Amino acid sequence: MKQIRKYFIMQNIEPKQQELYYDIVNFLWDNGNVVYSKQYYTEEVQQIISYCDWLVLIDNRSTSFRDAQKVFLDELNLKIFKNKHFLIFMNDGVYTDAIPSPHKIFHLNGLNKKELELFFDWCNRLYLFQQPLIKAI
């Protein structure tokens, strides 16, 4: 039986990014994943992250995967992040370290709703971030 993936996503404090944040949360949730948000967990963040497989961040200020990752880790003062994959949405693309070396998996022409919808369509065609349906025997 396939284990459900768990995602921890940072809530962006920039009002113009809020809608994108909710779009990403909905996409992951609608595809059968468990999604935790810093918005709802304050004291238990370290513990919640220890259960998660992926750490997700929307960052339109950083210039590289490593810069965005550092912002994420510093802001949460994280001690536990080994064996976690990062999924980082930046102005020029979507990056992950789930494949060797941080790699841009999708190019964005700006971090906006239209580009995000293109990314979600691409993910759906490739069955990325989706849980398989469990069939009864």
Biotite code that builds the C-alpha atoms (Angstrom):
import biotite.structure as struc

atoms = struc.array([
    struc.Atom([0.000, 0.000, 0.000], chain_id="A", res_id=1, res_name="MET", atom_name="CA", element="C"),
    struc.Atom([1.342, 3.403, -0.976], chain_id="A", res_id=2, res_name="LYS", atom_name="CA", element="C"),
    struc.Atom([1.948, 5.825, 1.877], chain_id="A", res_id=3, res_name="GLN", atom_name="CA", element="C"),
    struc.Atom([0.280, 9.223, 1.590], chain_id="A", res_id=4, res_name="ILE", atom_name="CA", element="C"),
    struc.Atom([2.784, 12.027, 1.142], chain_id="A", res_id=5, res_name="ARG", atom_name="CA", element="C"),
    struc.Atom([2.797, 14.866, 3.635], chain_id="A", res_id=6, res_name="LYS", atom_name="CA", element="C"),
    struc.Atom([3.677, 18.456, 2.741], chain_id="A", res_id=7, res_name="TYR", atom_name="CA", element="C"),
    struc.Atom([4.526, 21.370, 5.019], chain_id="A", res_id=8, res_name="PHE", atom_name="CA", element="C"),
    struc.Atom([4.003, 24.724, 3.323], chain_id="A", res_id=9, res_name="ILE", atom_name="CA", element="C"),
    struc.Atom([5.084, 28.126, 4.541], chain_id="A", res_id=10, res_name="MET", atom_name="CA", element="C"),
    struc.Atom([2.391, 30.749, 4.519], chain_id="A", res_id=11, res_name="GLN", atom_name="CA", element="C"),
    struc.Atom([3.462, 33.832, 2.643], chain_id="A", res_id=12, res_name="ASN", atom_name="CA", element="C"),
    struc.Atom([2.870, 37.122, 4.374], chain_id="A", res_id=13, res_name="ILE", atom_name="CA", element="C"),
    struc.Atom([2.783, 39.089, 1.124], chain_id="A", res_id=14, res_name="GLU", atom_name="CA", element="C"),
    struc.Atom([-0.894, 39.719, 0.298], chain_id="A", res_id=15, res_name="PRO", atom_name="CA", element="C"),
    struc.Atom([-0.377, 39.315, -3.458], chain_id="A", res_id=16, res_name="LYS", atom_name="CA", element="C"),
    struc.Atom([1.095, 35.844, -2.889], chain_id="A", res_id=17, res_name="GLN", atom_name="CA", element="C"),
    struc.Atom([-1.761, 34.603, -0.662], chain_id="A", res_id=18, res_name="GLN", atom_name="CA", element="C"),
    struc.Atom([-3.883, 33.435, -3.584], chain_id="A", res_id=19, res_name="GLU", atom_name="CA", element="C"),
    struc.Atom([-0.954, 31.473, -5.035], chain_id="A", res_id=20, res_name="LEU", atom_name="CA", element="C"),
    struc.Atom([-0.348, 29.928, -1.632], chain_id="A", res_id=21, res_name="TYR", atom_name="CA", element="C"),
    struc.Atom([-3.944, 28.678, -1.442], chain_id="A", res_id=22, res_name="TYR", atom_name="CA", element="C"),
    struc.Atom([-3.794, 27.429, -5.051], chain_id="A", res_id=23, res_name="ASP", atom_name="CA", element="C"),
    struc.Atom([-0.732, 25.307, -4.210], chain_id="A", res_id=24, res_name="ILE", atom_name="CA", element="C"),
    struc.Atom([-2.308, 23.991, -0.996], chain_id="A", res_id=25, res_name="VAL", atom_name="CA", element="C"),
    struc.Atom([-5.499, 23.072, -2.884], chain_id="A", res_id=26, res_name="ASN", atom_name="CA", element="C"),
    struc.Atom([-3.577, 21.361, -5.693], chain_id="A", res_id=27, res_name="PHE", atom_name="CA", element="C"),
    struc.Atom([-1.628, 19.163, -3.275], chain_id="A", res_id=28, res_name="LEU", atom_name="CA", element="C"),
    struc.Atom([-4.710, 18.438, -1.138], chain_id="A", res_id=29, res_name="TRP", atom_name="CA", element="C"),
    struc.Atom([-6.943, 17.684, -4.131], chain_id="A", res_id=30, res_name="ASP", atom_name="CA", element="C"),
    struc.Atom([-4.382, 15.129, -5.320], chain_id="A", res_id=31, res_name="ASN", atom_name="CA", element="C"),
    struc.Atom([-4.686, 13.034, -2.176], chain_id="A", res_id=32, res_name="GLY", atom_name="CA", element="C"),
    struc.Atom([-1.841, 14.434, -0.086], chain_id="A", res_id=33, res_name="ASN", atom_name="CA", element="C"),
    struc.Atom([-1.798, 15.681, 3.497], chain_id="A", res_id=34, res_name="VAL", atom_name="CA", element="C"),
    struc.Atom([-0.907, 19.372, 3.733], chain_id="A", res_id=35, res_name="VAL", atom_name="CA", element="C"),
    struc.Atom([0.207, 21.198, 6.865], chain_id="A", res_id=36, res_name="TYR", atom_name="CA", element="C"),
    struc.Atom([0.517, 24.961, 6.979], chain_id="A", res_id=37, res_name="SER", atom_name="CA", element="C"),
    struc.Atom([2.591, 27.154, 9.263], chain_id="A", res_id=38, res_name="LYS", atom_name="CA", element="C"),
    struc.Atom([-0.503, 29.333, 9.493], chain_id="A", res_id=39, res_name="GLN", atom_name="CA", element="C"),
    struc.Atom([-2.157, 26.751, 11.753], chain_id="A", res_id=40, res_name="TYR", atom_name="CA", element="C"),
    struc.Atom([0.853, 25.383, 13.626], chain_id="A", res_id=41, res_name="TYR", atom_name="CA", element="C"),
    struc.Atom([3.105, 27.639, 15.638], chain_id="A", res_id=42, res_name="THR", atom_name="CA", element="C"),
    struc.Atom([4.526, 25.789, 18.617], chain_id="A", res_id=43, res_name="GLU", atom_name="CA", element="C"),
    struc.Atom([4.675, 22.313, 17.034], chain_id="A", res_id=44, res_name="GLU", atom_name="CA", element="C"),
    struc.Atom([6.394, 23.228, 13.751], chain_id="A", res_id=45, res_name="VAL", atom_name="CA", element="C"),
    struc.Atom([9.499, 21.092, 14.379], chain_id="A", res_id=46, res_name="GLN", atom_name="CA", element="C"),
    struc.Atom([7.341, 18.089, 15.241], chain_id="A", res_id=47, res_name="GLN", atom_name="CA", element="C"),
    struc.Atom([5.000, 18.559, 12.254], chain_id="A", res_id=48, res_name="ILE", atom_name="CA", element="C"),
    struc.Atom([7.943, 18.905, 9.874], chain_id="A", res_id=49, res_name="ILE", atom_name="CA", element="C"),
    struc.Atom([9.470, 15.703, 11.236], chain_id="A", res_id=50, res_name="SER", atom_name="CA", element="C"),
    struc.Atom([6.383, 13.854, 9.903], chain_id="A", res_id=51, res_name="TYR", atom_name="CA", element="C"),
    struc.Atom([6.436, 15.525, 6.482], chain_id="A", res_id=52, res_name="CYS", atom_name="CA", element="C"),
    struc.Atom([8.128, 14.324, 3.312], chain_id="A", res_id=53, res_name="ASP", atom_name="CA", element="C"),
    struc.Atom([8.209, 17.686, 1.529], chain_id="A", res_id=54, res_name="TRP", atom_name="CA", element="C"),
    struc.Atom([8.834, 21.295, 2.559], chain_id="A", res_id=55, res_name="LEU", atom_name="CA", element="C"),
    struc.Atom([7.167, 23.796, 0.212], chain_id="A", res_id=56, res_name="VAL", atom_name="CA", element="C"),
    struc.Atom([7.996, 27.476, -0.136], chain_id="A", res_id=57, res_name="LEU", atom_name="CA", element="C"),
    struc.Atom([6.823, 30.337, -2.327], chain_id="A", res_id=58, res_name="ILE", atom_name="CA", element="C"),
    struc.Atom([9.699, 32.770, -2.661], chain_id="A", res_id=59, res_name="ASP", atom_name="CA", element="C"),
    struc.Atom([9.714, 35.632, -5.136], chain_id="A", res_id=60, res_name="ASN", atom_name="CA", element="C"),
    struc.Atom([12.677, 37.406, -3.530], chain_id="A", res_id=61, res_name="ARG", atom_name="CA", element="C"),
    struc.Atom([15.499, 34.850, -3.622], chain_id="A", res_id=62, res_name="SER", atom_name="CA", element="C"),
    struc.Atom([17.691, 34.355, -6.634], chain_id="A", res_id=63, res_name="THR", atom_name="CA", element="C"),
    struc.Atom([18.577, 30.689, -6.187], chain_id="A", res_id=64, res_name="SER", atom_name="CA", element="C"),
    struc.Atom([17.306, 27.446, -4.727], chain_id="A", res_id=65, res_name="PHE", atom_name="CA", element="C"),
    struc.Atom([19.913, 27.573, -1.950], chain_id="A", res_id=66, res_name="ARG", atom_name="CA", element="C"),
    struc.Atom([19.014, 31.187, -1.031], chain_id="A", res_id=67, res_name="ASP", atom_name="CA", element="C"),
    struc.Atom([15.316, 30.302, -0.824], chain_id="A", res_id=68, res_name="ALA", atom_name="CA", element="C"),
    struc.Atom([16.079, 27.170, 1.182], chain_id="A", res_id=69, res_name="GLN", atom_name="CA", element="C"),
    struc.Atom([18.195, 29.192, 3.622], chain_id="A", res_id=70, res_name="LYS", atom_name="CA", element="C"),
    struc.Atom([15.385, 31.747, 4.105], chain_id="A", res_id=71, res_name="VAL", atom_name="CA", element="C"),
    struc.Atom([12.991, 28.888, 4.850], chain_id="A", res_id=72, res_name="PHE", atom_name="CA", element="C"),
    struc.Atom([15.320, 27.179, 7.321], chain_id="A", res_id=73, res_name="LEU", atom_name="CA", element="C"),
    struc.Atom([16.321, 30.421, 9.058], chain_id="A", res_id=74, res_name="ASP", atom_name="CA", element="C"),
    struc.Atom([12.762, 31.684, 9.406], chain_id="A", res_id=75, res_name="GLU", atom_name="CA", element="C"),
    struc.Atom([11.639, 28.487, 11.108], chain_id="A", res_id=76, res_name="LEU", atom_name="CA", element="C"),
    struc.Atom([14.932, 27.919, 12.919], chain_id="A", res_id=77, res_name="ASN", atom_name="CA", element="C"),
    struc.Atom([14.761, 24.345, 11.651], chain_id="A", res_id=78, res_name="LEU", atom_name="CA", element="C"),
    struc.Atom([16.852, 21.627, 13.140], chain_id="A", res_id=79, res_name="LYS", atom_name="CA", element="C"),
    struc.Atom([15.100, 18.694, 11.479], chain_id="A", res_id=80, res_name="ILE", atom_name="CA", element="C"),
    struc.Atom([15.169, 18.654, 7.707], chain_id="A", res_id=81, res_name="PHE", atom_name="CA", element="C"),
    struc.Atom([17.229, 15.610, 6.772], chain_id="A", res_id=82, res_name="LYS", atom_name="CA", element="C"),
    struc.Atom([15.486, 13.270, 4.357], chain_id="A", res_id=83, res_name="ASN", atom_name="CA", element="C"),
    struc.Atom([13.064, 16.031, 3.382], chain_id="A", res_id=84, res_name="LYS", atom_name="CA", element="C"),
    struc.Atom([12.576, 17.218, -0.155], chain_id="A", res_id=85, res_name="HIS", atom_name="CA", element="C"),
    struc.Atom([12.091, 20.874, -0.981], chain_id="A", res_id=86, res_name="PHE", atom_name="CA", element="C"),
    struc.Atom([9.662, 22.222, -3.549], chain_id="A", res_id=87, res_name="LEU", atom_name="CA", element="C"),
    struc.Atom([10.294, 25.917, -4.094], chain_id="A", res_id=88, res_name="ILE", atom_name="CA", element="C"),
    struc.Atom([8.213, 28.203, -6.292], chain_id="A", res_id=89, res_name="PHE", atom_name="CA", element="C"),
    struc.Atom([10.295, 31.145, -7.507], chain_id="A", res_id=90, res_name="MET", atom_name="CA", element="C"),
    struc.Atom([9.810, 33.884, -10.119], chain_id="A", res_id=91, res_name="ASN", atom_name="CA", element="C"),
    struc.Atom([11.553, 31.945, -12.872], chain_id="A", res_id=92, res_name="ASP", atom_name="CA", element="C"),
    struc.Atom([10.456, 28.404, -12.099], chain_id="A", res_id=93, res_name="GLY", atom_name="CA", element="C"),
    struc.Atom([9.658, 25.554, -9.766], chain_id="A", res_id=94, res_name="VAL", atom_name="CA", element="C"),
    struc.Atom([12.683, 23.915, -8.172], chain_id="A", res_id=95, res_name="TYR", atom_name="CA", element="C"),
    struc.Atom([13.216, 20.702, -6.234], chain_id="A", res_id=96, res_name="THR", atom_name="CA", element="C"),
    struc.Atom([16.027, 18.686, -4.763], chain_id="A", res_id=97, res_name="ASP", atom_name="CA", element="C"),
    struc.Atom([14.109, 15.413, -5.197], chain_id="A", res_id=98, res_name="ALA", atom_name="CA", element="C"),
    struc.Atom([16.305, 14.674, -8.198], chain_id="A", res_id=99, res_name="ILE", atom_name="CA", element="C"),
    struc.Atom([20.087, 15.004, -7.993], chain_id="A", res_id=100, res_name="PRO", atom_name="CA", element="C"),
    struc.Atom([21.150, 18.547, -7.219], chain_id="A", res_id=101, res_name="SER", atom_name="CA", element="C"),
    struc.Atom([18.593, 21.332, -6.975], chain_id="A", res_id=102, res_name="PRO", atom_name="CA", element="C"),
    struc.Atom([16.926, 21.327, -10.338], chain_id="A", res_id=103, res_name="HIS", atom_name="CA", element="C"),
    struc.Atom([14.357, 23.509, -12.071], chain_id="A", res_id=104, res_name="LYS", atom_name="CA", element="C"),
    struc.Atom([11.550, 21.139, -12.990], chain_id="A", res_id=105, res_name="ILE", atom_name="CA", element="C"),
    struc.Atom([9.315, 23.745, -14.601], chain_id="A", res_id=106, res_name="PHE", atom_name="CA", element="C"),
    struc.Atom([9.992, 27.155, -16.114], chain_id="A", res_id=107, res_name="HIS", atom_name="CA", element="C"),
    struc.Atom([7.736, 30.052, -15.086], chain_id="A", res_id=108, res_name="LEU", atom_name="CA", element="C"),
    struc.Atom([7.447, 33.415, -16.811], chain_id="A", res_id=109, res_name="ASN", atom_name="CA", element="C"),
    struc.Atom([6.769, 35.085, -13.484], chain_id="A", res_id=110, res_name="GLY", atom_name="CA", element="C"),
    struc.Atom([5.152, 33.768, -10.342], chain_id="A", res_id=111, res_name="LEU", atom_name="CA", element="C"),
    struc.Atom([1.478, 34.336, -11.058], chain_id="A", res_id=112, res_name="ASN", atom_name="CA", element="C"),
    struc.Atom([-1.826, 32.449, -11.254], chain_id="A", res_id=113, res_name="LYS", atom_name="CA", element="C"),
    struc.Atom([-1.660, 31.794, -15.016], chain_id="A", res_id=114, res_name="LYS", atom_name="CA", element="C"),
    struc.Atom([1.847, 30.308, -14.831], chain_id="A", res_id=115, res_name="GLU", atom_name="CA", element="C"),
    struc.Atom([0.918, 28.269, -11.762], chain_id="A", res_id=116, res_name="LEU", atom_name="CA", element="C"),
    struc.Atom([-2.054, 26.783, -13.634], chain_id="A", res_id=117, res_name="GLU", atom_name="CA", element="C"),
    struc.Atom([0.313, 25.725, -16.442], chain_id="A", res_id=118, res_name="LEU", atom_name="CA", element="C"),
    struc.Atom([2.501, 24.006, -13.855], chain_id="A", res_id=119, res_name="PHE", atom_name="CA", element="C"),
    struc.Atom([-0.495, 22.182, -12.340], chain_id="A", res_id=120, res_name="PHE", atom_name="CA", element="C"),
    struc.Atom([-1.632, 21.025, -15.811], chain_id="A", res_id=121, res_name="ASP", atom_name="CA", element="C"),
    struc.Atom([1.877, 19.727, -16.507], chain_id="A", res_id=122, res_name="TRP", atom_name="CA", element="C"),
    struc.Atom([1.908, 17.890, -13.158], chain_id="A", res_id=123, res_name="CYS", atom_name="CA", element="C"),
    struc.Atom([-1.475, 16.311, -13.901], chain_id="A", res_id=124, res_name="ASN", atom_name="CA", element="C"),
    struc.Atom([-0.295, 15.045, -17.289], chain_id="A", res_id=125, res_name="ARG", atom_name="CA", element="C"),
    struc.Atom([2.744, 13.419, -15.647], chain_id="A", res_id=126, res_name="LEU", atom_name="CA", element="C"),
    struc.Atom([0.885, 12.311, -12.489], chain_id="A", res_id=127, res_name="TYR", atom_name="CA", element="C"),
    struc.Atom([3.290, 14.281, -10.303], chain_id="A", res_id=128, res_name="LEU", atom_name="CA", element="C"),
    struc.Atom([2.370, 14.959, -6.666], chain_id="A", res_id=129, res_name="PHE", atom_name="CA", element="C"),
    struc.Atom([-0.624, 12.644, -7.001], chain_id="A", res_id=130, res_name="GLN", atom_name="CA", element="C"),
    struc.Atom([-1.557, 9.657, -4.892], chain_id="A", res_id=131, res_name="GLN", atom_name="CA", element="C"),
    struc.Atom([-2.622, 6.555, -6.807], chain_id="A", res_id=132, res_name="PRO", atom_name="CA", element="C"),
    struc.Atom([-6.201, 5.441, -6.448], chain_id="A", res_id=133, res_name="LEU", atom_name="CA", element="C"),
    struc.Atom([-6.551, 2.376, -4.247], chain_id="A", res_id=134, res_name="ILE", atom_name="CA", element="C"),
    struc.Atom([-8.625, -0.317, -5.898], chain_id="A", res_id=135, res_name="LYS", atom_name="CA", element="C"),
    struc.Atom([-10.607, -2.822, -3.888], chain_id="A", res_id=136, res_name="ALA", atom_name="CA", element="C"),
    struc.Atom([-9.977, -6.455, -4.746], chain_id="A", res_id=137, res_name="ILE", atom_name="CA", element="C"),
])
